[in-house]
Amino acid sequence: MKVYQYFVLFLLVVSCVRHKDHKQPIETLKIANAPQNNKLFLSKLCSEIGYVPLDTSKDIFVSASNKMQIADSLFYLMENYGVKRFSAYNIYNGKLAFEIAEMGFGPNEIGSPVAFYPNLNKKEVEIFDAMKRKLFRFDFQGHFINSKSIPFWFYNFTKDKAGNYFLFTSNQSNEGISSNLIITDSAFNIKRTFFELNPGLERLSMETNRNFVKYGDKLFFINSPDNYLYEILDYKIIPILKLDFNENNIPEKLIQNEAVLELSEWINILKEKKYSMGINGYFENKGYRIMQFLSFKELAQYYIFYDKHTKLYNYYSELNLINDIDNGITGKIIHLDDEQLVMFIEPYKLIEHINKSKNDTEFTNEKLLDFLKKKGENSNPILMFCKLKV
């Protein structure tokens, strides 16, 4: 779901409540309005910034995508709007590592890519084709290995070390299955299911980049569009955090409405009532938790920053994340590890920023300026690496 990216600062007050089905306390973040002019300067988090433009040497130009991931030394990008393609780039130099362009109706071709999982141990990538309901396997050179039909439709997935699959259906029904989270073995035999489908939310599927997030030995789950962050532990679902938007929570009676609303109807209701929708992005490292949620009060997406050392929370709009290190811009957060925060930047936005601000500020990355002069707005996106302070 696309929204205009205007962002506002909020403050979080932390309290703990208990979920009726679990003894473990759930951290509840209660949201209150705060002045709109508060900003988060990257110099408070990062010591330096580096840029890696994605390769255009093979005339491969990235189109719109909402599925991307950094794992090990590669940046994976799945394009599923207009152009359908899967590609991987080296994060150190931006060079194209491999691409999968076998898209179509042939036996070894992907018709409609929806989700992917990079298997770093086997150096393979698995891609789910929603049209054919097949899972395709390719090696890290882009060569086809095999494909197999599966009985489910899903929007995102991951695997554990034992080869079990975790499937998020995004409130879309499967034959005989009425669950939003399905856990299967490697042959797609069902082991457990969670979260009964809600017909009233069938059209309100959020374009979440990743519903499953791994940090260390932990596996977190986002059941979009509810307000909880879950941990999957021993094939059990444990809610560990909740966002409370107070009067901007979507009322339970609306969620449980049996009438199936079209997406346009949902958007009109959310805009009119200025509701907020739950967690649709999550990142964690040893120092921070970063979460995203969508607010229709300002038609905006927010980044919540939680300092694990001080236990303090603040959240900011993307426009209120200020790059004061080289006076450049910020972009969409796509990755966080113990060393760095990575953002995804469209080149036209950076060029636009430089042209607007060159008279009163100085963008200090001469190498990137030279790249943009040569490639211009038609170049591929840029990865911005922010080295985190110790």
C-alpha positions as a Markdown table, in Angstrom:
| # | Residue | x | y | z |
|---|---|---|---|---|
| 1 | Met | 0.0 | 0.0 | 0.0 |
| 2 | Lys | 1.5 | 3.3 | -1.0 |
| 3 | Val | 1.2 | 6.4 | 1.1 |
| 4 | Tyr | 2.6 | 9.9 | 0.8 |
| 5 | Gln | 5.8 | 10.0 | 2.9 |
| 6 | Tyr | 5.2 | 12.9 | 5.3 |
| 7 | Phe | 6.4 | 12.1 | 8.7 |
| 8 | Val | 5.9 | 13.4 | 12.3 |
| 9 | Leu | 7.8 | 12.8 | 15.5 |
| 10 | Phe | 6.1 | 10.9 | 18.3 |
| 11 | Leu | 7.2 | 10.0 | 21.8 |
| 12 | Leu | 6.6 | 6.6 | 23.4 |
| 13 | Val | 5.8 | 5.9 | 27.0 |
| 14 | Val | 6.6 | 2.3 | 28.0 |
| 15 | Ser | 4.4 | 0.1 | 30.2 |
| 16 | Cys | 3.9 | -3.6 | 30.6 |
| 17 | Val | 0.8 | -5.6 | 30.4 |
| 18 | Arg | 0.1 | -9.4 | 30.3 |
| 19 | His | -1.4 | -11.2 | 27.4 |
| 20 | Lys | -4.2 | -13.4 | 28.5 |
| 21 | Asp | -2.7 | -16.5 | 26.9 |
| 22 | His | 0.9 | -16.0 | 28.1 |
| 23 | Lys | 2.7 | -15.5 | 31.4 |
| 24 | Gln | 5.4 | -13.5 | 29.8 |
| 25 | Pro | 4.8 | -9.7 | 30.1 |
| 26 | Ile | 4.2 | -7.8 | 26.9 |
| 27 | Glu | 5.9 | -4.5 | 26.5 |
| 28 | Thr | 3.2 | -1.9 | 25.4 |
| 29 | Leu | 4.3 | 1.3 | 23.7 |
| 30 | Lys | 1.7 | 3.9 | 24.3 |
| 31 | Ile | 1.9 | 6.7 | 21.7 |
| 32 | Ala | 1.3 | 10.4 | 22.3 |
| 33 | Asn | 1.6 | 13.4 | 20.1 |
| 34 | Ala | 4.8 | 15.4 | 20.2 |
| 35 | Pro | 6.1 | 18.6 | 18.4 |
| 36 | Gln | 6.4 | 18.1 | 14.7 |
| 37 | Asn | 9.7 | 19.8 | 14.4 |
| 38 | Asn | 11.8 | 17.2 | 16.3 |
| 39 | Lys | 14.4 | 15.5 | 14.2 |
| 40 | Leu | 16.8 | 12.7 | 14.4 |
| 41 | Phe | 20.3 | 13.6 | 13.1 |
| 42 | Leu | 22.2 | 10.7 | 11.8 |
| 43 | Ser | 25.4 | 12.0 | 13.5 |
| 44 | Lys | 23.9 | 10.9 | 16.8 |
| 45 | Leu | 23.8 | 7.3 | 15.5 |
| 46 | Cys | 26.5 | 7.1 | 12.8 |
| 47 | Ser | 30.2 | 8.1 | 12.6 |
| 48 | Glu | 30.4 | 8.1 | 8.8 |
| 49 | Ile | 28.4 | 7.4 | 5.6 |
| 50 | Gly | 29.3 | 5.6 | 2.4 |
| 51 | Tyr | 27.4 | 5.1 | -0.8 |
| 52 | Val | 27.3 | 2.1 | -3.2 |
| 53 | Pro | 25.5 | 2.8 | -6.5 |
| 54 | Leu | 24.0 | -0.4 | -8.0 |
| 55 | Asp | 25.5 | -1.6 | -11.3 |
| 56 | Thr | 24.1 | -0.5 | -14.6 |
| 57 | Ser | 26.9 | -1.9 | -16.8 |
| 58 | Lys | 24.6 | -4.6 | -18.3 |
| 59 | Asp | 21.8 | -2.2 | -18.9 |
| 60 | Ile | 19.8 | -3.7 | -16.1 |
| 61 | Phe | 17.7 | -0.9 | -14.6 |
| 62 | Val | 15.7 | -1.5 | -11.4 |
| 63 | Ser | 12.0 | -0.9 | -11.5 |
| 64 | Ala | 9.6 | -0.7 | -8.5 |
| 65 | Ser | 10.0 | -3.3 | -5.8 |
| 66 | Asn | 8.8 | -3.8 | -2.3 |
| 67 | Lys | 10.9 | -7.0 | -1.6 |
| 68 | Met | 14.6 | -6.5 | -0.8 |
| 69 | Gln | 17.1 | -7.9 | 1.7 |
| 70 | Ile | 20.7 | -7.8 | 2.6 |
| 71 | Ala | 22.2 | -11.1 | 3.6 |
| 72 | Asp | 26.0 | -11.8 | 4.0 |
| 73 | Ser | 27.7 | -9.8 | 1.1 |
| 74 | Leu | 24.7 | -9.6 | -1.3 |
| 75 | Phe | 21.8 | -7.3 | -1.7 |
| 76 | Tyr | 18.8 | -9.2 | -3.1 |
| 77 | Leu | 16.1 | -7.4 | -5.0 |
| 78 | Met | 12.8 | -8.9 | -6.4 |
| 79 | Glu | 11.0 | -6.7 | -8.9 |
| 80 | Asn | 7.3 | -7.5 | -9.3 |
| 81 | Tyr | 5.7 | -4.4 | -10.7 |
| 82 | Gly | 5.8 | -4.2 | -14.5 |
| 83 | Val | 9.3 | -5.7 | -15.0 |
| 84 | Lys | 9.5 | -9.1 | -13.2 |
| 85 | Arg | 13.1 | -10.0 | -12.3 |
| 86 | Phe | 15.2 | -11.2 | -9.4 |
| 87 | Ser | 18.8 | -9.8 | -9.0 |
| 88 | Ala | 21.6 | -9.8 | -6.5 |
| 89 | Tyr | 24.3 | -7.2 | -6.1 |
| 90 | Asn | 27.6 | -7.1 | -4.2 |
| 91 | Ile | 27.2 | -4.7 | -1.4 |
| 92 | Tyr | 30.8 | -3.6 | -1.4 |
| 93 | Asn | 31.1 | -2.5 | -5.0 |
| 94 | Gly | 27.5 | -2.6 | -6.3 |
| 95 | Lys | 28.4 | -5.0 | -9.1 |
| 96 | Leu | 25.7 | -7.4 | -10.3 |
| 97 | Ala | 26.4 | -10.8 | -8.8 |
| 98 | Phe | 23.6 | -12.7 | -10.7 |
| 99 | Glu | 20.1 | -12.2 | -12.0 |
| 100 | Ile | 17.2 | -14.5 | -12.7 |
| 101 | Ala | 15.3 | -13.2 | -15.7 |
| 102 | Glu | 13.5 | -16.5 | -16.6 |
| 103 | Met | 10.1 | -14.9 | -16.3 |
| 104 | Gly | 7.2 | -16.2 | -18.3 |
| 105 | Phe | 5.0 | -19.2 | -18.8 |
| 106 | Gly | 7.6 | -21.8 | -19.7 |
| 107 | Pro | 8.3 | -24.9 | -17.4 |
| 108 | Asn | 11.4 | -23.4 | -15.9 |
| 109 | Glu | 10.1 | -19.8 | -15.9 |
| 110 | Ile | 8.6 | -17.8 | -13.1 |
| 111 | Gly | 5.3 | -16.1 | -13.9 |
| 112 | Ser | 4.6 | -14.0 | -10.8 |
| 113 | Pro | 7.3 | -13.8 | -8.2 |
| 114 | Val | 6.0 | -12.9 | -4.7 |
| 115 | Ala | 8.5 | -13.9 | -2.1 |
| 116 | Phe | 12.1 | -15.2 | -1.8 |
| 117 | Tyr | 14.4 | -16.8 | 0.6 |
| 118 | Pro | 18.2 | -16.8 | 0.2 |
| 119 | Asn | 19.7 | -20.0 | 1.6 |
| 120 | Leu | 23.3 | -18.9 | 2.4 |
| 121 | Asn | 24.4 | -22.4 | 3.5 |
| 122 | Lys | 23.5 | -24.0 | 0.1 |
| 123 | Lys | 24.2 | -20.8 | -1.9 |
| 124 | Glu | 20.7 | -21.0 | -3.4 |
| 125 | Val | 17.7 | -18.8 | -3.5 |
| 126 | Glu | 14.1 | -20.0 | -3.4 |
| 127 | Ile | 11.4 | -17.9 | -5.1 |
| 128 | Phe | 7.7 | -18.4 | -4.8 |
| 129 | Asp | 5.6 | -18.1 | -7.9 |
| 130 | Ala | 2.1 | -17.1 | -6.9 |
| 131 | Met | 0.6 | -17.7 | -10.3 |
| 132 | Lys | 1.9 | -21.3 | -10.7 |
| 133 | Arg | 2.0 | -22.0 | -7.0 |
| 134 | Lys | 5.5 | -23.3 | -7.3 |
| 135 | Leu | 8.7 | -22.9 | -5.4 |
| 136 | Phe | 11.7 | -22.4 | -7.7 |
| 137 | Arg | 15.3 | -23.0 | -6.7 |
| 138 | Phe | 18.2 | -21.3 | -8.4 |
| 139 | Asp | 21.9 | -21.2 | -7.5 |
| 140 | Phe | 23.9 | -18.1 | -6.9 |
| 141 | Gln | 24.9 | -17.9 | -10.5 |
| 142 | Gly | 21.2 | -17.6 | -11.5 |
| 143 | His | 21.0 | -21.2 | -12.9 |
| 144 | Phe | 17.7 | -23.1 | -12.5 |
| 145 | Ile | 18.0 | -26.1 | -10.2 |
| 146 | Asn | 14.4 | -27.4 | -9.8 |
| 147 | Ser | 10.8 | -26.4 | -8.9 |
| 148 | Lys | 8.0 | -28.1 | -7.0 |
| 149 | Ser | 4.3 | -27.5 | -6.7 |
| 150 | Ile | 3.0 | -26.5 | -3.3 |
| 151 | Pro | -0.5 | -26.5 | -1.9 |
| 152 | Phe | -0.5 | -23.0 | -0.5 |
| 153 | Trp | -0.5 | -19.4 | -1.5 |
| 154 | Phe | 1.5 | -17.1 | 0.7 |
| 155 | Tyr | 3.0 | -13.6 | 0.7 |
| 156 | Asn | 6.2 | -14.1 | 2.6 |
| 157 | Phe | 8.2 | -17.0 | 4.0 |
| 158 | Thr | 11.3 | -18.2 | 5.7 |
| 159 | Lys | 12.9 | -21.5 | 6.8 |
| 160 | Asp | 14.7 | -22.8 | 9.9 |
| 161 | Lys | 17.9 | -24.9 | 10.1 |
| 162 | Ala | 15.8 | -28.1 | 10.0 |
| 163 | Gly | 14.2 | -27.1 | 6.7 |
| 164 | Asn | 10.8 | -26.3 | 8.1 |
| 165 | Tyr | 8.8 | -23.6 | 6.3 |
| 166 | Phe | 7.1 | -20.6 | 7.9 |
| 167 | Leu | 4.4 | -19.1 | 5.6 |
| 168 | Phe | 2.5 | -15.8 | 6.0 |
| 169 | Thr | -0.7 | -15.8 | 3.9 |
| 170 | Ser | -1.6 | -12.1 | 4.4 |
| 171 | Asn | -5.2 | -12.9 | 5.1 |
| 172 | Gln | -5.6 | -14.7 | 1.8 |
| 173 | Ser | -7.5 | -18.0 | 2.0 |
| 174 | Asn | -6.1 | -21.4 | 1.0 |
| 175 | Glu | -8.2 | -24.4 | 0.2 |
| 176 | Gly | -9.0 | -26.1 | 3.5 |
| 177 | Ile | -6.7 | -23.8 | 5.4 |
| 178 | Ser | -8.0 | -20.7 | 7.3 |
| 179 | Ser | -4.8 | -19.5 | 9.0 |
| 180 | Asn | -2.6 | -16.5 | 8.5 |
| 181 | Leu | 0.6 | -18.4 | 9.6 |
| 182 | Ile | 1.3 | -21.9 | 8.5 |
| 183 | Ile | 4.3 | -24.0 | 9.7 |
| 184 | Thr | 5.2 | -27.0 | 7.6 |
| 185 | Asp | 8.0 | -29.5 | 7.2 |
| 186 | Ser | 10.3 | -29.5 | 4.2 |
| 187 | Ala | 7.7 | -31.5 | 2.1 |
| 188 | Phe | 5.0 | -28.9 | 3.0 |
| 189 | Asn | 3.1 | -31.2 | 5.4 |
| 190 | Ile | 1.4 | -28.9 | 8.0 |
| 191 | Lys | 2.9 | -29.0 | 11.5 |
| 192 | Arg | 1.0 | -26.1 | 13.1 |
| 193 | Thr | -1.2 | -23.2 | 12.1 |
| 194 | Phe | -1.9 | -19.9 | 13.9 |
| 195 | Phe | -4.1 | -16.8 | 13.5 |
| 196 | Glu | -7.4 | -17.6 | 12.1 |
| 197 | Leu | -8.2 | -15.7 | 8.9 |
| 198 | Asn | -10.3 | -12.6 | 9.3 |
| 199 | Pro | -12.6 | -12.2 | 6.2 |
| 200 | Gly | -13.0 | -8.5 | 7.0 |
| 201 | Leu | -9.3 | -7.9 | 6.4 |
| 202 | Glu | -9.0 | -9.9 | 3.2 |
| 203 | Arg | -8.5 | -6.8 | 1.1 |
| 204 | Leu | -6.3 | -5.0 | 3.6 |
| 205 | Ser | -3.1 | -6.8 | 2.8 |
| 206 | Met | 0.0 | -4.6 | 3.5 |
| 207 | Glu | 3.0 | -4.7 | 1.2 |
| 208 | Thr | 5.4 | -5.7 | 4.0 |
| 209 | Asn | 9.0 | -6.2 | 2.9 |
| 210 | Arg | 9.6 | -9.0 | 5.4 |
| 211 | Asn | 7.2 | -10.6 | 7.9 |
| 212 | Phe | 9.9 | -12.8 | 9.3 |
| 213 | Val | 13.1 | -11.3 | 10.8 |
| 214 | Lys | 16.0 | -13.2 | 12.2 |
| 215 | Tyr | 18.3 | -11.7 | 14.8 |
| 216 | Gly | 20.9 | -14.1 | 16.3 |
| 217 | Asp | 19.0 | -17.3 | 17.2 |
| 218 | Lys | 15.7 | -15.5 | 17.5 |
| 219 | Leu | 12.9 | -15.5 | 14.8 |
| 220 | Phe | 10.5 | -12.6 | 15.0 |
| 221 | Phe | 7.1 | -12.4 | 13.2 |
| 222 | Ile | 4.9 | -9.6 | 12.0 |
| 223 | Asn | 1.2 | -10.5 | 11.6 |
| 224 | Ser | 0.3 | -7.5 | 9.4 |
| 225 | Pro | -1.7 | -5.4 | 10.0 |
| 226 | Asp | -2.1 | -6.1 | 13.8 |
| 227 | Asn | -0.2 | -4.2 | 16.5 |
| 228 | Tyr | 2.0 | -6.9 | 17.9 |
| 229 | Leu | 5.5 | -8.1 | 17.4 |
| 230 | Tyr | 5.8 | -11.9 | 18.0 |
| 231 | Glu | 8.7 | -14.2 | 18.6 |
| 232 | Ile | 8.5 | -17.8 | 17.2 |
| 233 | Leu | 10.0 | -20.1 | 19.8 |
| 234 | Asp | 9.8 | -23.9 | 19.7 |
| 235 | Tyr | 6.9 | -23.6 | 17.1 |
| 236 | Lys | 5.0 | -21.4 | 19.5 |
| 237 | Ile | 3.9 | -17.8 | 18.9 |
| 238 | Ile | 4.8 | -15.5 | 21.8 |
| 239 | Pro | 3.7 | -11.8 | 21.7 |
| 240 | Ile | 6.5 | -9.7 | 23.1 |
| 241 | Leu | 5.6 | -6.1 | 22.1 |
| 242 | Lys | 2.5 | -4.1 | 21.3 |
| 243 | Leu | 1.8 | -0.7 | 19.8 |
| 244 | Asp | -1.1 | 1.2 | 21.4 |
| 245 | Phe | -2.4 | 4.1 | 19.3 |
| 246 | Asn | -5.1 | 5.0 | 21.8 |
| 247 | Glu | -8.0 | 6.6 | 20.0 |
| 248 | Asn | -6.2 | 5.9 | 16.7 |
| 249 | Asn | -6.4 | 2.1 | 17.1 |
| 250 | Ile | -8.6 | 0.5 | 14.5 |
| 251 | Pro | -11.7 | -0.6 | 16.5 |
| 252 | Glu | -12.2 | -4.3 | 17.1 |
| 253 | Lys | -15.7 | -4.2 | 15.8 |
| 254 | Leu | -14.5 | -2.8 | 12.5 |
| 255 | Ile | -11.8 | -5.5 | 12.2 |
| 256 | Gln | -14.3 | -8.3 | 13.1 |
| 257 | Asn | -16.8 | -7.0 | 10.6 |
| 258 | Glu | -17.9 | -9.9 | 8.4 |
| 259 | Ala | -18.4 | -7.7 | 5.4 |
| 260 | Val | -15.5 | -7.9 | 3.0 |
| 261 | Leu | -14.5 | -4.3 | 2.2 |
| 262 | Glu | -12.6 | -3.4 | -0.9 |
| 263 | Leu | -9.2 | -1.8 | -0.5 |
| 264 | Ser | -10.5 | 1.6 | -1.6 |
| 265 | Glu | -13.2 | 1.4 | 1.1 |
| 266 | Trp | -10.7 | 0.5 | 3.7 |
| 267 | Ile | -8.5 | 3.4 | 2.8 |
| 268 | Asn | -11.4 | 5.9 | 2.9 |
| 269 | Ile | -12.3 | 4.7 | 6.4 |
| 270 | Leu | -8.7 | 4.8 | 7.6 |
| 271 | Lys | -8.2 | 8.3 | 6.3 |
| 272 | Glu | -11.5 | 9.6 | 7.6 |
| 273 | Lys | -11.0 | 8.2 | 11.1 |
| 274 | Lys | -7.3 | 8.8 | 11.1 |
| 275 | Tyr | -6.5 | 5.3 | 12.3 |
| 276 | Ser | -3.0 | 3.8 | 12.6 |
| 277 | Met | -2.0 | 0.3 | 11.5 |
| 278 | Gly | 0.4 | -2.0 | 13.2 |
| 279 | Ile | 4.0 | -3.0 | 12.8 |
| 280 | Asn | 5.0 | -3.5 | 9.2 |
| 281 | Gly | 8.7 | -3.5 | 9.5 |
| 282 | Tyr | 11.2 | -4.6 | 12.2 |
| 283 | Phe | 15.0 | -4.5 | 12.6 |
| 284 | Glu | 17.2 | -5.3 | 15.6 |
| 285 | Asn | 20.9 | -5.3 | 16.6 |
| 286 | Lys | 22.7 | -5.3 | 19.9 |
| 287 | Gly | 21.9 | -1.6 | 20.5 |
| 288 | Tyr | 18.6 | -0.8 | 18.8 |
| 289 | Arg | 15.2 | -1.9 | 17.9 |
| 290 | Ile | 13.7 | -0.2 | 14.8 |
| 291 | Met | 10.0 | -0.6 | 14.0 |
| 292 | Gln | 7.8 | 0.8 | 11.3 |
| 293 | Phe | 4.1 | 1.5 | 11.4 |
| 294 | Leu | 1.6 | 3.3 | 9.2 |
| 295 | Ser | -0.6 | 6.2 | 10.3 |
| 296 | Phe | -3.5 | 7.6 | 8.3 |
| 297 | Lys | -3.6 | 10.6 | 10.5 |
| 298 | Glu | -0.9 | 12.2 | 8.4 |
| 299 | Leu | -0.8 | 9.6 | 5.6 |
| 300 | Ala | 2.7 | 8.7 | 6.7 |
| 301 | Gln | 5.0 | 5.8 | 7.7 |
| 302 | Tyr | 7.0 | 6.1 | 10.9 |
| 303 | Tyr | 10.3 | 4.7 | 12.1 |
| 304 | Ile | 10.4 | 3.9 | 15.8 |
| 305 | Phe | 13.9 | 3.9 | 17.4 |
| 306 | Tyr | 14.4 | 2.1 | 20.7 |
| 307 | Asp | 17.7 | 2.4 | 22.5 |
| 308 | Lys | 18.2 | -1.0 | 24.2 |
| 309 | His | 20.7 | 0.5 | 26.6 |
| 310 | Thr | 18.7 | 3.5 | 27.8 |
| 311 | Lys | 15.3 | 1.9 | 27.3 |
| 312 | Leu | 14.1 | 5.1 | 25.7 |
| 313 | Tyr | 11.9 | 5.3 | 22.6 |
| 314 | Asn | 11.3 | 8.0 | 20.0 |
| 315 | Tyr | 9.8 | 7.8 | 16.6 |
| 316 | Tyr | 10.3 | 10.0 | 13.6 |
| 317 | Ser | 9.2 | 10.5 | 10.0 |
| 318 | Glu | 11.5 | 9.5 | 7.2 |
| 319 | Leu | 11.7 | 13.2 | 6.3 |
| 320 | Asn | 12.7 | 13.9 | 9.9 |
| 321 | Leu | 15.7 | 11.6 | 9.7 |
| 322 | Ile | 18.4 | 14.2 | 8.8 |
| 323 | Asn | 21.7 | 13.4 | 7.2 |
| 324 | Asp | 23.9 | 16.1 | 8.8 |
| 325 | Ile | 27.1 | 14.1 | 8.1 |
| 326 | Asp | 27.5 | 15.1 | 4.4 |
| 327 | Asn | 24.2 | 17.1 | 4.0 |
| 328 | Gly | 22.8 | 14.4 | 1.7 |
| 329 | Ile | 19.4 | 12.7 | 2.2 |
| 330 | Thr | 18.1 | 9.7 | 3.9 |
| 331 | Gly | 16.0 | 6.9 | 2.4 |
| 332 | Lys | 14.1 | 3.7 | 3.2 |
| 333 | Ile | 15.7 | 1.6 | 5.9 |
| 334 | Ile | 16.3 | -1.9 | 4.6 |
| 335 | His | 18.9 | -3.4 | 6.9 |
| 336 | Leu | 20.4 | -3.1 | 10.4 |
| 337 | Asp | 23.2 | -5.1 | 11.9 |
| 338 | Asp | 25.7 | -4.5 | 14.7 |
| 339 | Glu | 28.0 | -2.5 | 12.5 |
| 340 | Gln | 25.7 | -0.5 | 10.2 |
| 341 | Leu | 22.3 | 0.9 | 9.2 |
| 342 | Val | 21.6 | 0.6 | 5.4 |
| 343 | Met | 19.1 | 2.8 | 3.5 |
| 344 | Phe | 17.8 | 2.4 | -0.1 |
| 345 | Ile | 17.9 | 5.7 | -2.0 |
| 346 | Glu | 16.3 | 6.5 | -5.4 |
| 347 | Pro | 18.8 | 8.5 | -7.5 |
| 348 | Tyr | 16.3 | 11.1 | -8.7 |
| 349 | Lys | 15.6 | 12.0 | -5.1 |
| 350 | Leu | 19.3 | 12.6 | -4.3 |
| 351 | Ile | 19.8 | 14.6 | -7.5 |
| 352 | Glu | 16.7 | 16.7 | -6.7 |
| 353 | His | 18.1 | 17.3 | -3.2 |
| 354 | Ile | 21.5 | 18.3 | -4.4 |
| 355 | Asn | 20.0 | 20.7 | -7.0 |
| 356 | Lys | 17.8 | 22.3 | -4.4 |
| 357 | Ser | 20.4 | 22.7 | -1.7 |
| 358 | Lys | 23.6 | 23.3 | -3.6 |
| 359 | Asn | 23.4 | 27.1 | -3.0 |
| 360 | Asp | 23.2 | 26.9 | 0.8 |
| 361 | Thr | 24.8 | 23.5 | 1.6 |
| 362 | Glu | 27.5 | 21.3 | 0.3 |
| 363 | Phe | 27.1 | 17.6 | -0.5 |
| 364 | Thr | 30.6 | 16.3 | 0.3 |
| 365 | Asn | 30.8 | 13.0 | -1.6 |
| 366 | Glu | 32.6 | 13.9 | -4.7 |
| 367 | Lys | 32.7 | 10.3 | -6.1 |
| 368 | Leu | 28.9 | 10.0 | -5.9 |
| 369 | Leu | 28.4 | 13.4 | -7.4 |
| 370 | Asp | 30.6 | 12.4 | -10.4 |
| 371 | Phe | 28.6 | 9.1 | -10.7 |
| 372 | Leu | 25.3 | 11.0 | -10.7 |
| 373 | Lys | 26.6 | 13.5 | -13.3 |
| 374 | Lys | 27.4 | 10.5 | -15.6 |
| 375 | Lys | 24.3 | 8.4 | -15.0 |
| 376 | Gly | 21.7 | 10.9 | -14.0 |
| 377 | Glu | 18.2 | 10.1 | -12.9 |
| 378 | Asn | 18.2 | 6.9 | -15.0 |
| 379 | Ser | 20.8 | 5.3 | -12.9 |
| 380 | Asn | 20.0 | 2.4 | -10.5 |
| 381 | Pro | 19.2 | 3.0 | -6.8 |
| 382 | Ile | 22.0 | 3.7 | -4.3 |
| 383 | Leu | 22.7 | 1.9 | -1.0 |
| 384 | Met | 23.7 | 4.2 | 1.8 |
| 385 | Phe | 25.7 | 2.6 | 4.5 |
| 386 | Cys | 25.8 | 4.4 | 7.9 |
| 387 | Lys | 28.5 | 3.1 | 10.2 |
| 388 | Leu | 27.1 | 3.0 | 13.7 |
| 389 | Lys | 28.9 | 4.5 | 16.6 |
| 390 | Val | 30.2 | 2.1 | 19.2 |
